Amino acid sequence: MLNGHHNLIKEICPFLPPRIRSLVETLPLDLLKKVEEIRLRHSRPLMLHWTSGEAFLGKNGVVGRTEDACMISGEDLEKTLELISNHSLYAFEEELRQGYITLPGGHRVGLAGRAVVESGKVKLFSNISGLNFRLARQVKGTGEKVLPFLVERGSGRIFHTLIISPPQGGKTTMLRDLARLISDGVGILGQGQKVGVVDERSEIAGSYRGVPQLEVGIRTDVLDACPKAEGIMLMLRSLSPRVIITDELGREADVAAVTEAIHCGVTMISSVHGSSLEEICRRPVVAALLQNSYFERLIFLSSAKGPGTLETIVEGERGLPLFTSQSKGE
């Protein structure tokens, strides 16, 4: 988990070339605490990104002009890749197919460059032209507000739930926190439940070499870098979860697997990109699940007041709003 200056220096800087590392290490603490991405692009300026802004970085710290910024060279990118892979890039071949490498602490490095395609699928990336260090931050408590709406009174059963938001709207953060809360058994839940996380993009649990780096609960099993449909079926066959959590449904195979899990009596909690019910209903894959009333709760998030802003919670079958931000004066 990343909590500011100390962990950034400890977990990220060892994978940066010395000249770039020295620039990052001298940044003010208040800036380091909010940085979400460090971008290295060939022949372009070194950049930092956070939720509401960005900055160029040069030898004098944050600079306003690109000509004063540190320009990234091919040598910088090559050195960074060597540090990330410990000089054995082939050992990360499977992750490279997905376009990223996971670091200790759950941080991820996304790759841009030439995709080598074989049989219609990306085999690896070559001629790397850009690297994006995405810093993993665990935000606890985001699930606590919605949890009372997801638990059936009396039985304690958790409703099948779909989380909807635009990109970078807080879906994954919410899924991670719900996994932790349900697994540990807090508040209204009482006893914790067995949770299975199918983490196709390694973002929910931030696993490094198969071990979750972010807190997803003591009763949680994670299938890392596993396609959703296959992962859901593996969970059902071998890990006996009460709840399965996965991110961003999108394929017909995902629908079939979610349907099977629900018919097996397992609660499904997942997410999709979107900003409204009308928008997601235009997507055939999602519409099929909603038309069959599989999801009993729909949670709509936005970035209106920062990522993870809770807008509405809707009862899936009847479409009744159970919570709206306006009704609570937020």
C-alpha positions as CSV (number, residue, x, y, z in Angstrom):
1,M,0.0,0.0,0.0
2,L,1.3,3.4,-0.9
3,N,0.9,6.1,1.7
4,G,3.2,9.0,0.7
5,H,6.8,9.9,0.4
6,H,8.4,6.9,2.2
7,N,6.7,4.2,0.2
8,L,7.1,6.0,-3.1
9,I,10.8,6.2,-2.5
10,K,11.0,2.6,-1.2
11,E,8.8,0.9,-3.8
12,I,9.0,3.0,-7.0
13,C,12.3,4.8,-7.2
14,P,14.5,1.6,-7.3
15,F,13.0,0.9,-10.7
16,L,13.8,4.3,-12.2
17,P,17.1,5.2,-13.8
18,P,19.4,7.2,-11.5
19,R,18.9,10.6,-13.3
20,I,15.1,10.2,-13.1
21,R,15.1,8.8,-9.6
22,S,17.1,11.8,-8.3
23,L,14.4,14.1,-9.7
24,V,11.5,12.2,-8.1
25,E,13.3,11.8,-4.7
26,T,13.6,15.6,-4.3
27,L,9.9,16.4,-4.9
28,P,8.0,18.0,-2.0
29,L,6.1,15.6,0.2
30,D,2.6,17.2,-0.5
31,L,3.1,16.5,-4.2
32,L,4.4,13.0,-3.8
33,K,1.4,12.1,-1.7
34,K,-1.0,12.8,-4.6
35,V,0.9,11.5,-7.6
36,E,-0.9,8.7,-9.3
37,E,1.2,8.2,-12.5
38,I,4.8,8.8,-13.6
39,R,5.0,8.8,-17.4
40,L,8.1,8.1,-19.4
41,R,7.7,8.6,-23.2
42,H,10.5,8.5,-25.7
43,S,11.8,12.0,-26.7
44,R,9.1,13.6,-24.6
45,P,9.1,15.3,-21.2
46,L,9.0,13.4,-17.9
47,M,5.5,13.9,-16.5
48,L,3.6,13.4,-13.3
49,H,-0.2,12.9,-13.2
50,W,-2.8,13.1,-10.4
51,T,-6.6,13.2,-10.2
52,S,-6.9,16.9,-11.0
53,G,-3.7,17.8,-12.7
54,E,-0.3,17.1,-14.2
55,A,3.2,18.6,-14.2
56,F,6.5,18.4,-16.1
57,L,9.5,17.4,-14.1
58,G,13.0,18.9,-14.7
59,K,16.3,19.4,-12.8
60,N,14.7,22.3,-11.0
61,G,11.7,20.3,-9.9
62,V,8.2,21.0,-11.3
63,V,8.5,23.2,-14.3
64,G,5.9,25.0,-16.5
65,R,7.6,24.7,-19.9
66,T,8.4,21.5,-21.8
67,E,11.8,22.9,-22.8
68,D,12.8,23.0,-19.1
69,A,11.6,19.4,-18.5
70,C,13.7,16.2,-18.4
71,M,13.4,14.6,-21.8
72,I,13.2,10.8,-21.9
73,S,15.7,9.0,-24.0
74,G,15.7,5.5,-25.4
75,E,18.5,4.7,-23.0
76,D,16.2,5.8,-20.1
77,L,13.5,3.4,-21.2
78,E,15.9,0.5,-21.8
79,K,17.5,1.0,-18.3
80,T,14.0,1.2,-16.7
81,L,13.0,-2.1,-18.4
82,E,16.2,-3.8,-17.1
83,L,15.5,-2.6,-13.6
84,I,11.9,-3.7,-13.7
85,S,12.7,-7.2,-15.1
86,N,16.0,-7.7,-13.2
87,H,17.6,-8.0,-16.6
88,S,15.3,-11.0,-17.5
89,L,12.5,-9.5,-19.5
90,Y,11.6,-13.0,-20.9
91,A,10.5,-14.0,-17.4
92,F,7.6,-11.5,-17.7
93,E,6.4,-12.7,-21.0
94,E,2.9,-13.5,-19.8
95,E,2.4,-10.1,-18.2
96,L,3.9,-8.4,-21.3
97,R,1.1,-9.9,-23.4
98,Q,-1.3,-8.0,-21.2
99,G,0.7,-4.8,-21.7
100,Y,2.0,-4.3,-18.1
101,I,4.3,-5.5,-15.4
102,T,3.4,-5.6,-11.7
103,L,5.9,-4.4,-9.1
104,P,6.1,-5.2,-5.4
105,G,3.5,-3.2,-3.6
106,G,0.9,-3.8,-6.3
107,H,2.2,-0.9,-8.5
108,R,1.9,-1.4,-12.3
109,V,4.0,-0.4,-15.2
110,G,2.0,-0.1,-18.4
111,L,3.8,-0.4,-21.8
112,A,3.5,1.4,-25.1
113,G,5.3,0.4,-28.2
114,R,5.0,-2.0,-31.1
115,A,2.7,-4.9,-30.4
116,V,3.8,-8.3,-31.9
117,V,0.6,-10.1,-32.9
118,E,0.3,-13.8,-33.5
119,S,-3.0,-15.6,-34.4
120,G,-4.9,-12.4,-33.7
121,K,-3.6,-12.0,-30.2
122,V,-0.8,-9.9,-28.8
123,K,2.3,-12.1,-28.1
124,L,4.5,-9.4,-26.7
125,F,5.6,-5.8,-27.0
126,S,8.8,-4.7,-28.7
127,N,10.4,-1.3,-29.4
128,I,9.0,0.1,-26.2
129,S,8.3,3.8,-26.6
130,G,6.6,4.6,-23.3
131,L,6.2,3.4,-19.7
132,N,3.5,4.4,-17.3
133,F,4.1,3.8,-13.6
134,R,0.6,3.6,-12.0
135,L,0.9,3.9,-8.2
136,A,-1.3,1.6,-6.2
137,R,-3.1,3.3,-3.3
138,Q,-5.5,1.5,-1.1
139,V,-8.5,3.6,-0.1
140,K,-10.3,2.0,2.8
141,G,-13.8,2.8,3.8
142,T,-15.3,3.4,0.3
143,G,-17.5,0.3,0.7
144,E,-18.8,1.0,4.1
145,K,-21.4,3.5,2.9
146,V,-22.9,1.1,0.3
147,L,-22.7,-2.2,2.3
148,P,-25.9,-1.7,4.3
149,F,-27.8,-1.5,1.0
150,L,-26.2,-4.8,-0.2
151,V,-27.2,-7.1,2.7
152,E,-30.6,-8.7,3.0
153,R,-32.1,-8.1,6.4
154,G,-32.5,-11.3,8.5
155,S,-30.7,-13.7,6.2
156,G,-27.5,-11.7,5.9
157,R,-27.4,-12.7,2.2
158,I,-25.4,-10.3,0.0
159,F,-27.3,-9.1,-3.1
160,H,-25.9,-9.6,-6.6
161,T,-24.4,-6.2,-7.3
162,L,-23.2,-4.3,-10.4
163,I,-21.1,-1.1,-10.0
164,I,-21.3,1.4,-12.8
165,S,-19.0,4.4,-13.4
166,P,-17.0,6.2,-16.2
167,P,-13.3,5.2,-16.5
168,Q,-11.3,6.1,-13.4
169,G,-14.5,6.7,-11.5
170,G,-13.7,4.5,-8.5
171,K,-15.1,1.1,-9.5
172,T,-12.0,-1.0,-8.8
173,T,-11.4,0.8,-5.5
174,M,-15.0,0.0,-4.5
175,L,-14.7,-3.6,-5.5
176,R,-11.4,-4.0,-3.5
177,D,-12.9,-2.5,-0.4
178,L,-16.1,-4.6,-0.6
179,A,-13.9,-7.7,-0.9
180,R,-12.1,-6.7,2.3
181,L,-15.2,-5.9,4.2
182,I,-17.2,-9.0,3.2
183,S,-14.2,-11.3,3.7
184,D,-13.3,-9.9,7.2
185,G,-16.9,-9.7,8.3
186,V,-17.4,-6.1,9.6
187,G,-20.4,-4.3,11.0
188,I,-23.7,-5.5,9.6
189,L,-22.2,-8.6,8.2
190,G,-21.0,-10.2,11.4
191,Q,-19.3,-13.3,10.3
192,G,-16.9,-13.0,7.3
193,Q,-17.6,-14.9,4.1
194,K,-15.3,-16.7,1.7
195,V,-14.6,-14.4,-1.3
196,G,-13.1,-15.2,-4.6
197,V,-11.5,-12.4,-6.7
198,V,-11.0,-13.0,-10.4
199,D,-8.5,-10.3,-11.1
200,E,-7.9,-10.3,-14.8
201,R,-6.0,-7.1,-15.0
202,S,-4.2,-7.4,-11.6
203,E,-5.8,-4.2,-10.4
204,I,-8.2,-5.3,-7.6
205,A,-5.6,-7.1,-5.5
206,G,-2.4,-5.8,-7.1
207,S,-0.8,-9.2,-6.9
208,Y,3.0,-9.6,-7.3
209,R,4.1,-13.1,-8.2
210,G,0.6,-14.3,-7.3
211,V,0.5,-12.7,-3.8
212,P,-2.0,-9.9,-3.2
213,Q,-0.2,-6.7,-2.3
214,L,-3.4,-4.8,-1.3
215,E,-5.8,-5.8,1.4
216,V,-8.7,-7.9,0.1
217,G,-9.6,-9.7,3.3
218,I,-8.5,-12.8,5.3
219,R,-11.0,-15.1,3.7
220,T,-10.3,-14.1,0.1
221,D,-8.7,-16.1,-2.7
222,V,-7.4,-14.4,-5.8
223,L,-6.9,-15.7,-9.3
224,D,-4.5,-13.2,-10.7
225,A,-4.2,-12.3,-14.5
226,C,-7.0,-14.9,-15.2
227,P,-9.7,-14.2,-17.8
228,K,-13.0,-13.5,-16.0
229,A,-15.1,-16.3,-17.5
230,E,-12.5,-19.0,-17.0
231,G,-11.7,-17.7,-13.5
232,I,-15.3,-17.7,-12.4
233,M,-15.7,-21.3,-13.4
234,L,-12.4,-22.3,-11.7
235,M,-13.6,-20.6,-8.5
236,L,-16.9,-22.5,-8.6
237,R,-15.1,-25.8,-9.2
238,S,-12.3,-25.6,-6.7
239,L,-12.5,-22.8,-4.2
240,S,-16.1,-22.8,-2.9
241,P,-16.6,-19.0,-2.6
242,R,-19.8,-17.5,-1.2
243,V,-19.1,-14.3,-3.1
244,I,-17.2,-13.8,-6.4
245,I,-15.9,-10.3,-7.3
246,T,-14.5,-9.4,-10.7
247,D,-14.0,-6.2,-12.7
248,E,-15.4,-4.9,-16.0
249,L,-17.8,-7.4,-17.6
250,G,-17.6,-7.2,-21.4
251,R,-17.7,-10.5,-23.2
252,E,-20.5,-13.0,-23.9
253,A,-18.5,-15.6,-22.1
254,D,-18.5,-13.3,-19.0
255,V,-22.3,-13.3,-19.1
256,A,-22.5,-17.1,-19.3
257,A,-20.1,-17.5,-16.4
258,V,-21.9,-14.9,-14.2
259,T,-25.2,-16.6,-15.0
260,E,-23.7,-20.0,-14.0
261,A,-22.4,-18.6,-10.7
262,I,-25.7,-17.1,-9.8
263,H,-27.5,-20.3,-10.6
264,C,-25.1,-22.1,-8.3
265,G,-26.1,-19.8,-5.4
266,V,-22.9,-17.7,-5.4
267,T,-23.2,-13.9,-5.0
268,M,-21.7,-11.9,-7.9
269,I,-20.3,-8.4,-7.5
270,S,-18.9,-6.9,-10.6
271,S,-18.6,-3.6,-12.6
272,V,-19.0,-2.0,-16.0
273,H,-18.0,1.2,-17.7
274,G,-20.9,3.7,-18.0
275,S,-22.5,6.8,-16.7
276,S,-26.2,5.9,-16.8
277,L,-28.5,3.0,-16.9
278,E,-29.6,3.9,-20.4
279,E,-26.0,3.9,-21.6
280,I,-25.1,0.4,-20.2
281,C,-28.4,-1.0,-21.5
282,R,-27.3,-0.2,-25.0
283,R,-24.5,-2.7,-24.6
284,P,-25.9,-6.2,-25.5
285,V,-23.7,-8.1,-23.0
286,V,-24.8,-6.0,-20.0
287,A,-28.4,-5.7,-21.2
288,A,-28.8,-9.4,-21.1
289,L,-27.9,-9.6,-17.4
290,L,-30.1,-6.6,-16.5
291,Q,-33.1,-7.9,-18.5
292,N,-33.0,-11.1,-16.6
293,S,-32.8,-9.2,-13.3
294,Y,-29.7,-11.0,-12.3
295,F,-28.3,-8.0,-10.5
296,E,-30.3,-6.9,-7.5
297,R,-28.4,-3.7,-6.8
298,L,-26.9,-1.2,-9.1
299,I,-24.4,1.3,-7.7
300,F,-23.6,4.4,-9.8
301,L,-20.4,6.2,-9.1
302,S,-18.8,9.4,-10.7
303,S,-15.9,11.7,-10.3
304,A,-18.0,14.7,-9.4
305,K,-16.3,15.2,-6.1
306,G,-13.3,13.0,-6.8
307,P,-13.1,9.3,-7.9
308,G,-15.7,7.1,-6.2
309,T,-18.4,9.8,-5.6
310,L,-21.5,7.8,-4.8
311,E,-24.4,9.1,-6.9
312,T,-27.2,6.5,-6.7
313,I,-28.0,3.0,-5.5
314,V,-30.9,1.3,-7.4
315,E,-32.9,-1.8,-6.7
316,G,-32.2,-3.8,-9.9
317,E,-35.5,-5.6,-10.6
318,R,-37.9,-2.7,-9.9
319,G,-35.5,0.2,-10.6
320,L,-36.3,1.9,-7.4
321,P,-33.7,4.3,-6.0
322,L,-32.5,3.3,-2.5
323,F,-30.0,6.1,-2.2
324,T,-29.3,9.3,-4.1
325,S,-26.7,11.9,-3.3
326,Q,-29.2,14.7,-3.6
327,S,-31.6,13.1,-1.1
328,K,-28.7,13.1,1.4
329,G,-27.7,16.6,0.7
330,E,-24.3,15.7,-0.7
